[in-house]
Amino acid sequence: MSLTRRALLAALAADKRPKVACILNAYFPNSHADVFMSRLLEGYRLNGVSHRPRVQTVSFYVDQFPANDMAREQAEEYGVRIYKSVKAALCQGGEKLAVDGVAVIGEHGDYPRTPRGNFMYPRKKRFDEVTQVFQQNGRVVPLMNDKYFAYDWADAKAIYDRVKKDNIPFFCGSSLPLTWRRPVLEFKSGIELDEVLAVSFSDLEEHGYHAIELMQAMAEKRKGGETGVAEIRCVEGEQIWQDKFWSRDLLDAALTHKINHVPSNNTPPQAIFVKYRDGLKASILNLNAQSRDYLFAARETSGKVHASCFYIQLHVHNHWGFMARHFEDLVLTKKSPYPPERTLLSNGIMLSALDSRLDAQNWLATAHLDIKY
């Protein structure tokens, strides 16, 4: 062993920061694993200020190693060991839980899609493997689940129920509710809303989900709190422009705040329409021909319209610094930054929308989304 390598391992052994394990589908350039792990390992900049990592990543489990794999080189660079199982990563090769927190980055990789069109990422399988270690050790540690719970509703609900039952400090969801809002827009609790709208781009399942969750983060502030969803419909094609469910003035208000350049294209639009149980109307418009930003607009019952861009840096990915910071906070405080019900409901909206797309784009009743918080 070289002196340099020996010095690195000695420094890592003396590090007193909380230790974390990271469970990854695949780690390649611009993947979720890359934009998260690069910040968790080396640090990140937010609003012009540099932040060093407040936790120490000590172990990886990696499910797939594509030709452009980064996991091996990054592990060597930062003294992280790659283990062959989730249990081994959490126990650092032993039999007892040996980390203070776990991050599951279950996005990307080579996995099939379901008939409804969503990728079969093994989030539920990874969650079960992690919580089995918790159970065997008689204790839990903070757990992060990147993006939504699962590609199947029964699995999503099972994860949520286990989190609540075992009182696991838990952080999940999209990076979009955490990112910059240009202009700044934050609703006070109790705002009276009549209609909300969000704009997304790219793949409906992968990226439309982000717009759903940013919309939910705003809608849950309304008077009476969240009441759940009664019906959902997915519509595709030019007929969206003739549909009377949504309001064009909200889209116009949202589009005034777009920032990123939109390449010329004629991709047909897609929409998800949502009827909440308390009467609130919501629309998610996936508009590849008009936006490369996540946008939001809302109308109060008084008629006042609000709009903003939930800004992401498409190529720099600095908004992922918020995800790294929230995971660090979770490990250090053992407190969830916001209710997991937000992600559960957003997860359910997306899955029901994909079901509607398969069912001739009809309205579908969603009794299972009677989620209040």
C-alpha positions in Angstrom: 0.0 0.0 0.0 1.4 3.4 -1.0 2.0 6.1 1.7 -0.6 8.3 0.0 -3.2 5.6 0.3 -2.2 4.7 3.8 -2.5 8.4 4.8 -6.0 8.6 3.2 -7.3 5.6 5.1 -5.8 6.9 8.4 -7.6 10.3 7.9 -10.9 8.5 7.1 -10.6 6.4 10.3 -10.0 9.5 12.4 -13.0 11.4 10.8 -15.6 12.1 13.5 -18.5 13.0 11.1 -21.6 10.8 11.0 -21.0 7.9 8.7 -23.5 7.1 5.9 -24.0 4.3 3.3 -25.3 5.1 -0.2 -27.4 2.5 -2.1 -27.3 3.3 -5.8 -28.9 1.9 -9.0 -26.0 3.0 -11.2 -23.4 5.8 -11.0 -22.6 7.4 -14.3 -22.2 11.0 -15.6 -25.3 13.2 -15.0 -27.2 10.4 -13.3 -29.0 11.1 -10.0 -26.2 9.2 -8.3 -23.6 11.5 -9.9 -25.3 14.8 -9.2 -26.0 13.8 -5.6 -22.8 11.8 -4.7 -20.4 14.4 -6.2 -21.9 16.9 -3.7 -22.1 14.5 -0.8 -18.5 13.5 -1.3 -16.8 16.8 -2.2 -19.2 19.5 -1.1 -21.5 22.0 -2.9 -22.1 25.6 -3.6 -25.5 27.3 -2.9 -26.1 31.0 -3.5 -22.4 31.7 -3.9 -21.4 30.0 -0.6 -19.3 26.8 -0.5 -20.2 24.0 1.9 -18.1 21.1 2.9 -19.8 17.7 3.5 -21.1 17.3 7.1 -21.3 13.5 6.8 -18.7 10.9 5.8 -19.7 8.5 3.0 -18.1 5.2 4.0 -19.8 2.6 1.8 -21.6 2.0 -1.5 -23.9 -0.7 -2.8 -24.2 -0.4 -6.6 -26.6 -2.5 -8.5 -25.3 -1.9 -12.1 -21.9 -1.0 -13.5 -22.3 0.4 -17.1 -19.4 1.1 -19.4 -19.3 4.7 -18.2 -19.4 3.8 -14.5 -18.1 6.3 -12.0 -18.7 4.4 -8.8 -15.4 2.5 -8.8 -13.2 5.5 -9.5 -15.1 7.7 -7.0 -14.9 5.0 -4.4 -11.1 4.8 -4.8 -10.7 8.6 -4.8 -12.6 9.1 -1.6 -11.8 5.9 0.3 -15.3 4.5 0.0 -15.7 0.7 0.0 -18.1 -0.9 -2.5 -20.0 -3.9 -1.0 -21.8 -6.7 -2.8 -25.0 -6.4 -0.8 -27.1 -3.7 0.9 -26.7 -5.4 4.2 -22.9 -5.4 3.9 -22.9 -1.7 3.0 -25.0 -0.8 6.0 -22.9 -3.1 8.3 -19.5 -2.2 6.6 -18.9 -5.9 6.1 -19.9 -7.0 9.5 -23.1 -8.2 11.1 -24.2 -5.0 13.0 -25.5 -1.8 11.6 -22.5 0.4 11.4 -23.7 3.7 9.8 -25.6 6.7 11.0 -27.7 7.3 7.9 -28.6 5.8 4.6 -29.3 7.4 1.2 -31.1 5.3 -1.5 -30.7 6.8 -5.0 -33.0 4.6 -6.9 -33.1 6.5 -10.2 -31.5 5.6 -13.6 -30.0 2.3 -14.7 -31.1 -0.4 -17.2 -34.6 -1.5 -15.9 -37.7 -2.3 -17.9 -40.9 -0.2 -18.0 -44.3 -1.3 -16.8 -47.2 -1.4 -19.3 -48.3 2.0 -17.9 -44.9 3.4 -18.9 -43.0 3.9 -15.6 -39.5 2.4 -15.0 -39.4 -0.6 -12.6 -36.7 0.9 -10.4 -36.2 -1.4 -7.4 -36.9 1.2 -4.7 -39.2 -1.1 -2.8 -36.6 -3.9 -2.9 -33.9 -1.6 -1.6 -36.2 -0.2 1.1 -37.0 -3.8 2.3 -33.3 -4.7 2.4 -32.4 -1.6 4.4 -35.3 -2.0 6.9 -34.5 -5.6 7.3 -31.1 -4.6 8.6 -32.9 -2.1 10.9 -35.1 -4.8 12.2 -32.3 -7.3 12.8 -30.4 -4.6 14.8 -33.4 -3.4 16.8 -32.9 0.2 15.8 -33.3 2.6 12.9 -31.2 5.4 11.4 -32.2 8.3 9.1 -33.1 7.2 5.6 -33.4 9.1 2.4 -35.3 7.8 -0.6 -34.6 9.9 -3.8 -37.7 11.0 -5.7 -41.0 9.0 -5.3 -41.6 5.9 -3.2 -42.2 3.2 -5.8 -43.5 2.4 -9.4 -46.5 0.4 -7.9 -49.1 1.9 -5.6 -49.2 -1.0 -3.2 -45.4 -0.8 -2.8 -45.5 3.0 -2.3 -48.1 2.7 0.4 -46.3 -0.2 2.1 -43.1 1.9 2.3 -45.0 4.8 3.7 -46.8 2.6 6.3 -43.5 1.0 7.4 -41.9 4.5 7.8 -44.7 5.6 10.0 -44.9 2.3 12.0 -41.2 2.2 12.7 -40.8 5.9 13.2 -38.0 6.1 10.7 -36.5 9.6 10.3 -37.3 9.9 6.6 -36.6 12.3 3.7 -38.0 11.6 0.2 -39.2 13.4 -2.9 -38.1 15.6 -5.8 -35.5 18.3 -5.7 -37.9 20.8 -7.3 -39.8 21.9 -4.1 -36.3 22.8 -2.7 -34.8 24.7 -5.6 -34.8 28.5 -6.3 -38.0 30.2 -7.2 -37.7 33.1 -9.6 -39.3 35.3 -8.6 -39.5 34.2 -4.9 -42.9 32.7 -4.2 -44.0 31.1 -0.9 -47.6 30.7 0.2 -48.6 31.3 3.8 -50.7 28.5 5.3 -54.4 29.2 4.8 -54.2 30.8 1.4 -57.5 30.3 -0.5 -56.8 28.8 -3.9 -59.2 28.2 -6.8 -56.8 26.6 -9.4 -53.1 25.7 -9.7 -51.0 24.8 -12.7 -47.5 23.4 -13.2 -45.4 23.1 -16.4 -42.8 20.3 -17.0 -40.9 18.9 -20.0 -39.2 15.7 -21.3 -40.6 12.3 -20.3 -44.0 12.5 -18.6 -43.3 9.9 -16.0 -39.7 10.8 -15.1 -40.0 14.6 -15.4 -43.7 15.3 -15.1 -43.4 13.8 -11.7 -41.2 16.8 -10.6 -43.9 19.2 -11.6 -46.5 17.2 -9.7 -44.5 17.4 -6.5 -43.6 21.1 -6.8 -47.3 21.8 -7.4 -48.3 19.7 -4.4 -45.8 21.6 -2.2 -47.7 24.8 -3.0 -51.2 23.4 -3.0 -50.9 21.8 0.4 -50.7 25.3 1.9 -54.3 26.1 1.1 -57.0 26.7 3.6 -58.0 23.5 5.3 -54.7 21.7 4.4 -54.5 18.8 2.1 -57.7 16.8 1.6 -56.7 14.3 -1.0 -57.6 13.7 -4.7 -61.0 12.6 -6.1 -60.3 12.1 -9.8 -57.4 12.2 -12.3 -57.2 12.2 -16.1 -54.3 12.1 -18.5 -54.7 13.8 -22.0 -52.3 13.8 -24.9 -52.1 15.7 -28.1 -53.5 18.9 -29.5 -56.9 18.3 -27.9 -55.4 19.7 -24.7 -55.7 23.2 -26.1 -59.5 22.9 -26.5 -60.0 21.3 -23.1 -62.0 23.6 -20.8 -60.8 22.1 -17.5 -57.7 24.3 -17.2 -57.2 28.1 -17.6 -55.0 29.5 -20.3 -54.2 32.7 -18.4 -52.4 30.6 -15.7 -50.2 29.0 -18.4 -49.5 32.5 -19.9 -48.5 33.8 -16.5 -46.2 30.8 -15.9 -44.5 31.0 -19.3 -43.5 34.6 -18.7 -41.0 33.3 -16.1 -39.2 30.6 -18.2 -35.5 30.9 -18.2 -33.8 28.1 -20.1 -33.5 28.0 -23.9 -36.1 25.8 -25.7 -34.8 23.9 -28.8 -37.1 24.1 -31.8 -39.3 21.0 -31.8 -42.9 19.9 -32.5 -43.4 17.4 -29.6 -47.1 17.0 -28.9 -48.3 18.3 -25.4 -49.4 16.1 -22.6 -51.5 17.0 -19.5 -52.5 15.6 -16.2 -55.8 17.0 -14.8 -56.5 16.7 -11.1 -59.7 17.2 -9.1 -59.0 17.5 -5.4 -61.7 16.5 -2.9 -62.2 20.1 -1.7 -62.9 21.4 -5.2 -59.4 22.7 -6.1 -58.5 22.2 -9.8 -54.9 21.4 -10.8 -53.2 20.8 -14.2 -49.7 19.6 -15.0 -48.8 20.5 -18.6 -45.8 18.6 -20.1 -44.8 21.0 -22.9 -41.6 20.0 -24.6 -42.2 22.5 -27.4 -42.6 25.5 -25.1 -40.4 25.0 -22.0 -37.2 23.6 -20.5 -38.2 24.9 -17.1 -40.5 23.8 -14.3 -43.1 26.6 -13.9 -46.0 27.2 -11.5 -49.0 29.4 -11.5 -52.0 29.7 -9.1 -55.2 31.7 -8.8 -56.5 32.7 -5.4 -60.3 32.7 -5.0 -60.0 36.5 -5.0 -58.8 36.3 -8.6 -55.2 37.2 -7.9 -52.7 35.2 -9.9 -49.2 34.1 -8.7 -46.5 32.6 -10.9 -42.8 31.6 -10.7 -40.1 29.4 -12.2 -38.8 26.7 -10.0 -35.3 27.1 -11.5 -32.9 24.2 -12.1 -29.5 24.6 -13.7 -29.9 22.1 -16.5 -26.2 21.4 -17.0 -24.5 22.5 -13.7 -27.0 20.7 -11.4 -26.3 23.0 -8.4 -29.9 22.7 -7.3 -28.9 19.2 -6.1 -26.9 20.9 -3.4 -30.3 21.4 -1.6 -30.8 17.6 -1.7 -27.4 17.0 -0.2 -28.0 19.6 2.5 -31.4 18.2 3.4 -29.9 14.7 3.7 -27.1 16.0 5.9 -29.7 17.8 8.1 -31.8 14.6 8.3 -28.8 12.6 9.5 -27.7 15.3 12.0 -31.1 16.1 13.4 -33.1 12.9 12.8 -36.0 15.2 11.7 -37.9 15.0 8.4 -37.8 18.3 6.5 -41.4 18.0 5.3 -44.3 15.5 5.5 -43.8 12.3 3.5 -47.5 12.4 2.7 -46.6 15.0 0.1 -44.5 12.5 -1.8 -47.0 9.7 -1.3 -49.9 11.8 -2.8 -47.6 13.0 -5.7 -46.6 9.4 -6.3 -50.3 8.3 -6.4 -51.2 11.2 -8.8 -48.5 10.1 -11.3 -49.5 6.4 -11.2 -53.2 7.2 -11.6 -52.4 9.5 -14.5 -50.5 6.8 -16.3 -53.4 4.4 -15.7 -55.7 7.0 -17.2 -53.5 7.2 -20.3 -53.9 3.5 -20.7 -57.7 3.7 -20.1 -58.5 5.8 -23.2 -57.6 9.0 -21.3 -60.7 8.9 -19.2 -61.3 10.4 -15.8 -60.4 7.8 -13.1 -61.8 7.9 -9.5 -59.0 7.8 -6.9 -60.5 6.6 -3.7 -57.1 5.4 -2.6 -55.8 9.0 -2.7 -57.9 10.1 0.3 -54.8 11.4 1.9 -55.1 14.2 4.4 -52.3 16.1 6.1 
